[in-house]
Structure formats: structure tokens, C-alpha cells
Amino acid sequence: MYQRRNALISLAGAAVVGTGLALGSCARGDEQQGEVTANEDLMREHGILRRILIIYREVAARLATNGAGVDAGALASAAKLFQAFGEHYHEQLLEERHIFPVIRKAGGEAAALVDTLLAQHARGREVTAYILDRTKAGSIATGDAAPMARSLTAFSRMYEPHAAREDTVVFPAFKSAVGPRGYDELGEQFEDIEKREFGGDGFDMALGRVAELERRLGTADLGSFTAPAVATAVS
């Protein structure tokens, strides 16, 4: 089976080859090893990307009122993480190189989504490049605040249904198309790709990094996202 994740492992000081990111430090747990299948791992990776999208949406709201108060360096780091872990590794090396070709060949509902998913990958990379360009000076110019906010919001709006369709339609179709043996073999191949790209467990690296960025940008408190009580009319 596709065995991947222990509890969080320590990766401090290791460099991510070709991405310019440093692997974050993560604490090792009780050394208990569990099996994580390929699709479960792909969906956990989506979880990291969704946490970056939450950062984007929160930053977008702040840009509308106080662009100068946004930590441009932290926003740039979030975009770099999305670029390295999401766009290069998850999208290009796994989905576009291995999953989408299988889906196209198999046909059906999932195959009909591939062209749209690829177009959204491309559009997302354009937005990431825009964010990095507009934050490279270490601050967000007054004239960039509104268009940046729109881009961050539009990217989040696009990627949420994108990831949801992959989780519920594409990945199950991929598993069915390759069969049990092929599924396990590709899972091992995905693990090898990850180790080669990040020098270790890329998920744990990204998890530690996104948690750090959430603290810097003020989105770490889960309770702050709790919906307010519903107001009821009193007759």
C-alpha cells in the first residue's frame, strides 16, 4: 500500500531544490506509521492550498480598507508556497503528468473536466505571478490595493470549486481507471516525486509553512471564523 505520512517530521534546514523555499521545521510524533492512499494524500494537499486561499480572501478584505497595513512579505511567501507546492508539484508533476492523461483516456464525466481544469491551472499561475510582481518591493502600492484584492478574491473563488471537483469526481475516477495494483504503484511513484522535489516530506513542510504564514497574517485562530448566531425576529 501507499505508505507516506508519519506524524510531523523535522525538516529544519533542508533546502527545496529548484523552488527557493526552505523546508519548515515540524515536530516528530510517536513514530506511529499509518497508510495514506494516493487520493487521500492528494486531498490533504488540497487542504494546504485551501488554507492559502483563506489567507488570500482575508488579505483581500483588508486591502479594501488598509492596503498599507498588509504584510506584503508574508503575502509573497504565501504565493511562493502555492507556486512551489501547489502549481509545480501538485498540479504539474502529479495531476498534469500522471492523473489527467489517465482520466482523458478513461473518458466519462471526469474527462470532460480536464480542459477546464488545465485552463484554471494556467490562470492561477498568472495570478500568482501577478502577486509576486506586485509584492516584490516589500509593500503594496496604493494603486495596486484594489486590483490585488480583486485578483485574490477571484483566484479563491476559482480554486475552491476546482479542488472540490477534483476531490469528488477526478480523483475517484483516477483510482477506478488504474485499478488496485496501478493505484498503489502510482502512489509509490508520487511519493518518490515528492521526496525528490522537497528532500523529504513536502506535505509536512507545507503544513508548517502555512501555519507560520497564518500567524503572520492573522488567520491562525480557527475560532475567529465561527459564524455569528442567527438573529431571530421577536414578535
N, C-alpha and C positions, 0 to 999 in steps of 0.2 A: 504493500500500500504506500500511498504517498505521504511519507513522514517528514514533517517540516519543523514545526514550531515547538521548542521547549518553552518554559517561561522566559521572560525577557533576559537576554544575554548581554554581557558587557562588550561594547564595541568602541569604547572611547579611543580616540587617537587614530583609528584606521581611516584611510582616505578612500573616497569613492572615485574609482578610476574613470576619468573622462567626463565627470559631471561638475567638479569643482566644489562638491559638498563634502563635509566631514561626517563620518558616522557618529551618531549620538551615543551617549553612554546610557545603558539600560541595566537595571539590576537583575541578577540571576535569581530565579526562584528555587523551588525544591528539587530541581533536576528531574521532575516527572515529565516523561515524554508521552505525548499523545499524537494520534494520527489526525492530520488535517488534509482533506482531499483537495484536489486541484480547484474545484469550483468554490469550495469554502474559502480557500486562500484568495482566489480572485475577488470574492465578495468582501473579504476583510480588507483587501487593498482598496476597494471602492470606499470602505469606511474611512480610511485615511483621507482619500480625496474629498469625501463629503465634509469632513471636518475642516478642510481648507476652504471649501465653498461656504461654510458657515462664517469663517473669518472674512471672506470676500463680502458677504452680504452685510455683516456688521460694520465693516470698514466703509462700505458704500453709503450706509446711512449716516455715518459720521462725516464723510466728505461733504455731504449736503449742507452741513451746518458749521463745521470747523475743520476744513482741509488741512490747515497748518498743524492741528493737533494730532494728526495721524502719524504713527511711526512708519515712515516710508521705508526705512531699512528692514523692519520686520515684515512689511508687506512684500518687499522684494524677495526676502528669504522664503516667504510662503509660495511665491510664484516660482522660485527656483526649485523648491521641493516638488511642486506639482509638475514642473518640467522634467526633472530627473526621474522621479518615482512614478509619476502618472503617465506623462507623454512618451518619454523614451522607453522606460522599462515595461510598464503595464500595457500601454497601447501599442507601441511599435514592435517590441520584441516578443510579446505574448499574443495579444489579440490579432494584430495585423499580420504577423508572420505565421502564426500557428492556428489560431482559432477561426478567424474569418474564412480562410480558404476551405477548411473542413465544412463550415456552415454553408458556403456557396455551393459546394459540391452536393451536399445533402438535400438542398432545396427546402421548400416549405416556408413557414411564417418567418423563421429566423433569417433565412437567406434574403428575404425581401427587405430586411432592415439594414443589411450590410452597407449599401451605398450611402444611406443617410448617416449611419454611424461613422463612416470614414470621413464624410463631409464635416461632421461635427468635431471629429478629431482635428481636422485641419483648421477649422475656425477657432477651436480652443487654443491651438498653438499660436495663431495670430494674436489672440487676446493676451496670452502670456508674454509674447514678445513686446506688445504694447505696454503692459505693466512694467516690465523690466526697463524699457526705454524711458518711461516717464518717472521712474523712481531712482534712476542711476545717479542723480545729483544729490541724493540723500534727503530730498524733500519733494513735496508735490506742489507744483506751481499753482497759483490761484486759478489760472485759466484752464488747468488740467483737472481740477477737482470734479466738476460736473460730468465731463465725458468719461473720466475714470470711474466714477460712481455708476454710470450707465453701463459701462463695459463689464464691471464686476457683477452687477446685478444680472445682466444678460447672460454672462457665462454661467452663473449659478443656475439660472432658470433653464438653460440648455442642458447642463450636465446632470441635473437631478433625474429627469425622465430618461436621459441617455443611459445612465448607470442602472436605473430601475428596469429598463427593457433588457439590458444585458443580463442582469441577475435573474430575471424571471422567464426570459424567452431564449436568449442566445446561449447562455452557459448550460442550461439543461439540454438544449438541442445538441450542443457540442458533446456533452457526455454521452448522450444516446447514440450519436453518429459514430464515435470512435470505439464504442464497446468497452467492456470492463478492462481488458488487457491493455488496449491502446490508451485508455484513460489513465491508468496507473503509469504507463511508460511516459506519457507526455507530462504527467505530474512530476516525475523524477527529472525530466528534461527542463521543466520550468524551474525547479529548484537549482539545478546546475547553472542556469542562466542567471538566476538571482545572485548566487554566490560569486559568480564571475564578475557581475556588474558592481556589486557592493562590497566584495571581500568578506561576506558573512550574511547575516540575516537582514535583508533590506527592509522587511516589514518592521522589525524591532527598531531599526534605525529611524525609519519614518515616523513611527509611533512616538518615540522620544522627542524627535524634532518638532512634530506638530504640537505636542503638549507644551514645549517650550514657547513656541510662537503664540499659542493660545494665552499663555501667561503674559507675554509681552503686549499682546493686543487686546487684553481684557475680555477674552471669551472662554476662560477656563472654568468658570463656575457654572456647572450644569443647572443649578437651581435658578439662575438668572433667566433661563429660557422657559420657565414654568408659566403656562398661560394664566392670566388673571381669572378670578372667579367670574362666572357669568352673572351679569346683573339681571335681576328678576323684577318685573314690574309689580308694584304693590297696589292692589285695587282699593 
